[in-house]
C-alpha cells in the first residue's frame, strides 16, 4: 500500500491541483482510478472494495463492541434469539461466539487498566522526584485478575478469523437480509458527516514540563477553539485555535511550590466557524516546577 500511495502522489502532482477545501481528506477515488500503478481499472475496483468496505472494525474497542453485539443478537437470556434460529446457528456455535466476545471484552477492560496502572507509577515517580506535597505518595496497586473474575472458558487465538466465519454462516444464506446483518453488527454502516452534530472528546493531563497536554478526535473538522478558565476571576476566555489533534498549553506555570487549577473546554471548527456542542470541561492541576539546566 505504501508503494501504491507513492505512485498516486506522483500522478496527482503531474495532473492535479491540490484542493484547498477543508472537506478534502486523503486521496479520492478519481486519484486512485487515474494513477498509473500497474493495475487495470477492474483490479483497482477490487482493491477499493476490499479496502473501503470491510465490515470488521479495526479499532480494538470498536471490534470488542462489535463482537458483543453479534453475540447478544444471537444469544438471548433464555436461549437462542430469533435471528439465531432463523439462520440455524447450533448450540456449540453460539457458545463459541459468546466465549470469544467475553474473552476479548475482558482483554479490553484489563488493557485499559494496565495503562492506568502504568500512568500511576509515572505520576508517583514524578511526585517523588520533584513534588511539593506534604504527604508521602503511596505505591500504585495493580489491577487484580479477580476483579472482575476472568471468563470461565479461555479461547484460542484467532478471534477475528472465527468472527468472520461465524458471520459468513449467515451472510452466505439466500435468506440473509442486510437489515438482519445490521442488527447483528456484521454490516458496514456508514454514518454521514454532519458538522453541527460534533462534540469534541477533549481529554487532558499534565504533560512534559508540567504543562497541560490535550488530545481530541479531529475527524473531518478543521480543528477546535480552546477556551480556558484560569480561575483568575475572568471566567472562560479564548485561548487558542488548534488544527492538530494534540495541543500543549505553554502558558507560564505557577511559582515553584504553588499550584493552580485550570479548566478547559473546546468547540469544533468547520470552515472557520464554531459548530456543534461545546465539550465537557477538562480540569488540569498545574504546579510550579524547577527547571534543570
matplotlib code that plots the C-alpha trace (Angstrom):
import matplotlib.pyplot as plt

x = [0.0, 2.9, 4.1, 0.5, 0.2, 3.5, 2.5, -0.8, 1.0, 3.4, 0.5, -1.5, 1.5, 1.6, -2.1, -4.0, -4.1, -4.2, -7.6, -7.9, -11.4, -11.5, -13.7, -10.8, -9.5, -6.8, -7.0, -10.1, -11.5, -10.6, -7.0, -6.8, -8.5, -6.3, -3.0, -0.6, 0.1, 0.2, -3.4, -6.4, -9.4, -11.1, -8.2, -8.4, -12.1, -11.4, -8.8, -11.0, -13.8, -11.6, -10.1, -13.3, -16.0, -14.5, -17.2, -14.9, -13.9, -10.1, -10.1, -9.8, -12.5, -14.9, -14.1, -14.9, -18.2, -18.9, -18.2, -20.5, -23.3, -23.0, -23.1, -26.1, -28.0, -27.8, -27.6, -30.7, -31.2, -33.2, -31.7, -31.2, -32.7, -35.0, -32.0, -30.0, -33.0, -33.6, -30.1, -29.7, -26.8, -26.0, -25.5, -21.8, -21.5, -23.5, -21.3, -18.1, -19.4, -20.2, -16.9, -14.9, -16.9, -16.4, -12.7, -12.0, -14.1, -12.0, -8.8, -10.1, -11.1, -7.7, -5.7, -7.2, -6.5, -2.9, -2.4, -3.9, -1.6, 1.5, 0.5, 0.1, 3.8, 4.8, 2.9, 4.3, 7.9, 7.3, 5.9, 8.8, 11.4, 10.0, 6.8, 5.9, 3.2, 3.3, 2.0, 4.1, 2.9, 1.5, 2.6, 0.1, -1.8, -2.0, -5.4, -6.1, -7.3, -10.1, -11.8, -13.8, -13.2, -11.9, -14.2, -14.5, -13.8, -10.5, -10.3, -7.6, -6.0, -7.8, -11.0, -11.3, -11.0, -13.6, -15.8, -15.6, -16.5, -19.4, -20.8, -20.4, -22.5, -25.5, -24.3, -23.9, -27.5, -30.0, -32.5, -29.9, -31.1, -28.9, -31.2, -30.5, -26.8, -27.0, -28.8, -26.0, -23.3, -21.8, -22.6, -20.5, -22.8, -21.6, -22.6, -23.0, -20.8, -22.9, -20.7, -23.4, -23.5, -19.9, -19.0, -15.2, -14.0, -11.4, -9.0, -6.3, -3.4, -0.2, 2.4, 6.1, 7.5, 4.4, 2.3, -1.3, -1.5, -4.7, -5.9, -9.2, -10.6, -10.2, -12.3, -13.2, -13.2, -10.7, -9.7, -11.0, -11.1, -9.9, -11.3, -9.6, -10.6, -7.5, -9.6, -8.4, -11.9, -12.1, -14.0, -13.6, -11.7, -10.5, -7.1, -6.0, -7.1, -5.8, -5.5, -3.7, -5.2, -3.0, -2.2, 0.1, -0.7, 2.7, 1.3, 3.6, 3.2, 2.7, 5.7, 7.7, 5.8, 2.4, -0.3, -3.3, -6.4, -7.1, -10.3, -10.6, -13.4, -13.5, -15.7, -15.2, -14.2, -15.6, -14.8, -13.7, -16.8, -17.5, -20.0, -21.7, -21.8, -19.1, -17.1, -17.2, -14.9, -11.5, -9.7, -5.9, -4.0, -0.6, 2.3, 5.4, 8.4, 12.1, 13.8, 17.0, 19.5]
y = [0.0, 2.4, 1.9, 2.4, 5.6, 6.9, 6.3, 8.1, 11.1, 11.2, 11.0, 13.7, 16.1, 15.6, 16.1, 17.7, 20.9, 20.2, 21.1, 23.6, 22.8, 21.5, 18.7, 17.1, 14.1, 11.8, 10.5, 10.4, 7.6, 9.6, 9.9, 6.1, 5.3, 7.6, 6.7, 4.5, 1.7, -1.2, -2.4, -2.4, -0.4, -3.7, -4.6, -1.1, -1.6, -4.9, -3.3, -0.4, -2.8, -4.7, -1.6, 0.5, -2.0, -4.3, -4.6, -5.7, -2.8, -2.2, -0.3, -2.8, -1.2, -1.0, -4.6, -5.7, -3.9, -5.5, -9.0, -8.3, -7.0, -10.1, -12.4, -10.6, -10.7, -14.5, -15.5, -14.5, -14.5, -17.8, -19.4, -18.7, -15.5, -15.4, -14.5, -17.5, -19.8, -18.1, -18.8, -22.1, -21.4, -24.5, -24.6, -25.1, -22.2, -19.9, -20.8, -20.2, -16.9, -15.9, -17.1, -15.1, -11.9, -12.3, -13.0, -10.1, -7.7, -8.8, -8.0, -4.5, -4.0, -5.1, -3.4, -0.1, -0.8, -1.6, 1.8, 3.5, 1.4, 2.4, 6.1, 5.7, 4.7, 7.5, 10.0, 8.6, 8.8, 12.4, 13.3, 11.6, 13.4, 16.9, 17.1, 19.7, 17.8, 17.3, 13.6, 10.7, 9.2, 5.7, 2.9, 2.2, -1.0, -3.4, -4.3, -7.8, -10.5, -11.5, -8.1, -8.9, -12.6, -13.6, -15.5, -19.1, -20.6, -19.5, -19.3, -20.0, -17.2, -16.2, -14.5, -12.3, -15.2, -17.1, -14.0, -13.7, -17.4, -17.2, -14.1, -15.7, -18.6, -16.2, -13.9, -16.8, -18.0, -17.0, -15.7, -13.3, -9.8, -6.7, -5.4, -8.6, -8.0, -4.5, -5.8, -8.5, -5.9, -7.6, -5.0, -1.9, 1.0, 4.5, 7.5, 10.8, 13.6, 16.4, 19.2, 20.5, 17.2, 17.5, 17.2, 17.3, 14.4, 16.6, 14.8, 16.5, 15.7, 17.1, 16.6, 17.3, 20.1, 20.2, 21.9, 20.8, 18.4, 17.7, 15.2, 15.1, 13.3, 15.7, 13.7, 15.9, 19.2, 22.0, 21.8, 23.2, 26.5, 26.1, 28.2, 28.4, 29.4, 30.1, 30.7, 34.3, 35.8, 36.3, 33.1, 31.3, 33.2, 32.2, 30.6, 29.0, 27.7, 24.1, 22.5, 19.4, 16.5, 17.4, 20.6, 21.7, 24.8, 26.5, 29.3, 30.3, 27.8, 29.0, 29.7, 26.8, 25.4, 26.8, 25.2, 26.3, 24.7, 25.4, 24.4, 23.9, 23.4, 23.3, 23.9, 22.2, 24.4, 23.8, 26.2, 28.8, 28.7, 27.1, 24.3, 21.6, 21.4, 22.6, 19.8, 18.8, 20.8, 19.3, 20.2, 20.1, 21.0, 22.5, 23.1, 25.1, 23.0, 23.5, 23.9, 21.9, 23.5]
z = [0.0, 0.6, -3.0, -4.3, -2.3, -3.6, -7.2, -6.6, -5.1, -8.1, -10.6, -8.8, -8.8, -12.6, -13.4, -10.5, -8.5, -4.7, -3.4, -0.5, 0.7, 4.3, 3.2, 1.4, 3.3, 1.8, -1.8, -3.8, -5.9, -9.0, -7.9, -7.5, -10.7, -12.8, -11.1, -13.1, -10.6, -12.9, -12.4, -14.7, -13.7, -12.7, -10.4, -8.8, -8.2, -6.5, -4.2, -3.3, -2.5, -0.1, 1.5, 1.8, 2.7, 5.3, 7.9, 10.7, 12.9, 13.0, 16.4, 19.3, 21.4, 18.5, 17.5, 21.0, 20.9, 17.6, 19.0, 21.9, 19.6, 17.4, 20.4, 22.1, 18.8, 18.8, 22.5, 24.4, 28.2, 28.0, 24.8, 21.1, 19.7, 16.7, 14.5, 15.8, 15.0, 11.6, 10.4, 12.1, 14.5, 16.6, 20.3, 20.0, 17.6, 19.9, 22.9, 20.9, 19.8, 23.3, 24.7, 22.1, 22.9, 26.6, 26.4, 24.1, 26.3, 29.3, 27.4, 26.6, 30.2, 31.6, 28.8, 29.8, 33.5, 32.6, 31.0, 34.1, 36.3, 34.3, 34.5, 38.2, 38.5, 36.3, 38.4, 41.6, 40.3, 39.2, 42.7, 44.5, 42.4, 42.1, 44.0, 46.7, 48.6, 52.4, 52.2, 51.1, 47.9, 48.0, 45.7, 42.8, 43.2, 40.2, 38.8, 40.1, 37.7, 40.1, 40.0, 37.9, 37.5, 34.0, 31.6, 32.8, 29.3, 27.7, 23.9, 21.3, 19.2, 16.1, 17.3, 14.3, 11.9, 13.7, 13.8, 10.0, 9.6, 12.0, 10.3, 6.8, 8.1, 8.0, 5.1, 2.7, 3.1, 0.4, 3.1, 4.6, 4.9, 5.2, 8.0, 10.0, 9.4, 10.8, 13.9, 14.2, 13.7, 10.7, 8.0, 7.2, 8.1, 7.1, 9.2, 7.3, 8.5, 10.0, 11.2, 13.6, 15.5, 16.6, 20.3, 20.9, 23.1, 24.7, 27.2, 29.2, 31.5, 32.8, 30.1, 29.5, 31.6, 33.8, 31.0, 30.3, 27.3, 25.3, 22.7, 20.8, 17.7, 14.7, 12.2, 9.3, 11.2, 10.7, 14.4, 17.7, 19.5, 23.1, 25.9, 29.3, 32.8, 34.8, 38.0, 38.0, 38.1, 34.3, 33.6, 30.3, 27.7, 24.2, 24.5, 21.2, 17.8, 17.4, 14.0, 15.1, 17.1, 20.1, 21.9, 24.8, 26.7, 27.3, 29.4, 32.3, 35.2, 38.9, 41.0, 42.4, 45.4, 44.2, 42.2, 40.2, 38.7, 35.1, 33.3, 29.5, 27.0, 23.2, 20.2, 16.9, 13.9, 10.4, 7.6, 10.0, 12.2, 15.6, 15.2, 17.3, 21.0, 23.4, 25.0, 28.6, 31.0, 31.4, 34.6, 34.9, 38.1, 37.4, 39.8, 39.6, 38.6, 38.9, 35.6, 35.4, 33.0]

ax = plt.figure().add_subplot(projection="3d")
ax.plot(x, y, z, "-o")
ax.set_aspect("equal")
plt.show()
